[in-house]
Amino acid sequence: MSYTPRTINNYDFYEVSSSLQKAIRRNDIKTAGFFALELWHSGFANYVWKRLYTISAEDCWGVITKEIEALWQGYQLVNDGAKSPKGRIFISKAVILLCECTKSREADHLQNLIYDKMNIDIDEIEAYLDDVRKNPLPIPQYAYDCHTWKGKKMGKTKKEFFKEEYEALQPKQIGIFDNLV
C-alpha cells in the first residue's frame, strides 16, 4: 500500500494541491486561499511556492511569474533567521494575483503539442473539427445588445449595455468611473 501525505486537517495532499490549482483557474480566491494556507500550515511551504510558480507559467497570461517570484523573495526575506515560519501574507497575495490575472493555457498547450506530439491522434482532431463545423455554437443571449439588430428589436438599451457588460467582467479591474455605471 502506498503512502499518501496528509495535511494538518487530514486532507489528502494531492487533492489539496489539485484544488488549489483548479480554484486559481476559476478565480475562486476563497477556495484557492484556503488550500494554499492549508498546505503552508501543514509544513509544505516550499511545495506551495513551487506550485504557485508553476501555475503562473501554466495557467496565466503575461508576466505574472515575475510577480510571484518577487513575492517568494519577500517570503524568504521575512523568514531569514526566523525560528518559526512567517510571511503567509505573501502566499495570500500570490493567490489573489494568480486568481485575478487573465488566464491562458497556451504555454502548457505549446509544450504538450511540441513534446508530446506523438500522442496526438490526428483522426480524433479531425473528427472534433468536423463535429464543430456541423454543429456550430449558438449565439449566446448576452451577445444581443444595443449594438446588434436583434438586440435593438428586443429593446436593449445603451444603459443596460453598460451595466450588464460591467457586471460581466471576469476578472474585473476596478476603474475610475465604476461609480457611474
C-alpha positions in Angstrom: 0.0 0.0 0.0 1.4 3.4 -0.9 1.7 6.4 1.4 -0.4 9.5 0.8 0.7 12.6 2.7 -2.0 14.3 4.7 -2.4 17.9 5.7 -2.9 19.4 9.1 -6.7 18.9 8.7 -6.3 15.4 7.3 -6.9 16.3 3.7 -5.2 14.2 1.0 -2.1 16.3 0.0 -2.7 15.6 -3.7 -6.3 16.6 -3.6 -5.4 19.8 -1.8 -2.8 20.6 -4.5 -5.3 19.9 -7.3 -8.0 22.0 -5.5 -5.5 24.9 -5.2 -4.7 24.9 -8.9 -8.3 24.4 -10.2 -9.6 27.2 -7.9 -7.0 29.6 -9.2 -8.0 28.7 -12.8 -11.6 29.6 -11.9 -10.8 32.8 -10.0 -12.1 31.2 -6.8 -10.0 33.2 -4.3 -11.6 31.9 -1.1 -11.0 28.2 -2.1 -7.6 28.8 -3.5 -6.5 30.8 -0.4 -7.9 28.1 1.9 -6.0 25.3 0.3 -2.7 27.3 -0.2 -2.7 28.1 3.5 -3.7 24.5 4.4 -0.6 23.4 2.7 1.5 26.1 4.3 0.2 25.4 7.8 0.9 21.7 7.2 4.6 22.3 6.7 4.6 22.3 2.9 5.7 25.9 2.4 8.3 25.1 -0.3 5.8 23.0 -2.2 3.2 25.8 -2.1 5.7 28.2 -3.7 6.7 25.7 -6.3 3.1 25.0 -7.2 2.2 28.8 -7.3 5.3 29.4 -9.5 4.2 26.6 -11.9 0.6 27.8 -12.0 1.9 31.3 -13.0 3.5 29.7 -16.1 1.0 27.0 -16.9 -2.3 28.8 -16.4 -1.7 32.6 -16.5 -1.1 35.1 -19.3 1.6 37.8 -19.2 4.5 38.3 -16.9 2.8 37.3 -13.6 5.6 34.8 -13.0 7.9 37.7 -12.1 5.4 39.0 -9.6 5.2 35.6 -7.9 9.0 35.4 -7.8 9.1 38.8 -6.1 6.6 37.7 -3.5 8.6 34.5 -2.9 11.7 36.7 -2.4 9.7 38.7 0.2 8.7 35.5 1.9 12.3 34.3 2.0 13.4 37.7 3.5 10.9 37.7 6.4 11.8 34.0 7.1 15.6 34.7 7.1 16.6 33.8 10.7 13.0 33.2 11.9 12.5 30.5 14.5 9.1 29.5 13.0 7.6 30.1 9.6 6.3 33.6 8.9 5.0 35.5 5.9 1.9 33.7 4.9 0.7 37.1 3.7 3.0 36.7 0.7 1.3 33.4 -0.2 -2.1 35.0 0.2 -1.2 37.9 -2.1 0.3 35.5 -4.7 -3.0 33.5 -4.7 -5.0 36.7 -5.2 -2.8 37.9 -8.1 -3.0 34.4 -9.8 -6.7 34.2 -9.4 -7.4 37.6 -10.8 -5.0 37.6 -13.7 -6.0 36.7 -17.2 -5.8 33.0 -17.7 -4.2 31.2 -20.6 -3.2 27.6 -21.1 -1.1 28.5 -24.2 2.3 27.7 -22.7 1.2 24.3 -21.4 -0.6 23.6 -24.7 2.5 24.6 -26.7 4.9 22.4 -24.8 2.5 19.5 -24.9 1.9 19.8 -28.6 5.6 20.0 -29.3 6.9 17.5 -26.8 4.0 15.0 -26.8 3.1 15.3 -30.4 3.3 11.6 -30.9 0.3 11.3 -28.5 -1.9 13.4 -30.7 -4.5 11.4 -32.6 -5.0 13.3 -35.9 -8.1 11.4 -36.7 -9.6 12.4 -33.3 -8.8 16.1 -34.0 -10.3 15.9 -37.5 -13.5 14.3 -36.1 -13.7 17.1 -33.5 -13.3 19.7 -36.2 -15.9 18.1 -38.4 -18.3 18.0 -35.4 -17.7 21.7 -34.7 -18.3 22.5 -38.4 -21.6 20.5 -38.5 -22.8 21.8 -35.1 -21.6 25.3 -34.6 -22.2 27.0 -31.3 -25.4 29.1 -31.0 -25.0 32.8 -30.4 -25.2 33.4 -26.7 -28.1 35.6 -25.4 -25.6 38.1 -24.0 -24.4 39.0 -27.5 -27.7 40.6 -28.3 -27.4 44.2 -27.1 -28.0 47.7 -28.3 -25.2 47.2 -30.9 -27.0 44.3 -32.8 -30.1 44.4 -34.9 -31.7 41.6 -32.9 -30.8 43.3 -29.6 -32.4 46.6 -30.8 -35.5 44.6 -31.7 -35.6 43.2 -28.2 -35.5 46.7 -26.8 -32.0 46.6 -25.5 -30.6 50.0 -24.4 -27.2 51.5 -24.0 -27.9 51.9 -20.3 -28.5 48.2 -20.0 -25.4 47.5 -22.1 -23.1 49.5 -19.7 -24.5 47.9 -16.6 -24.6 44.3 -17.9 -21.2 44.3 -19.5 -19.6 45.9 -16.5 -21.1 43.3 -14.2 -19.9 40.5 -16.6 -16.2 41.4 -16.4 -14.1 38.5 -15.1 -11.7 39.1 -13.7 -12.6 42.7 -13.1 -10.1 45.6 -12.7 -11.6 48.4 -10.5 -11.9 51.5 -12.6 -12.1 55.2 -12.0 -15.6 55.5 -13.5 -17.1 52.4 -11.9 -19.5 54.5 -9.8 -21.1 55.9 -12.9 -22.2 52.5 -14.2 
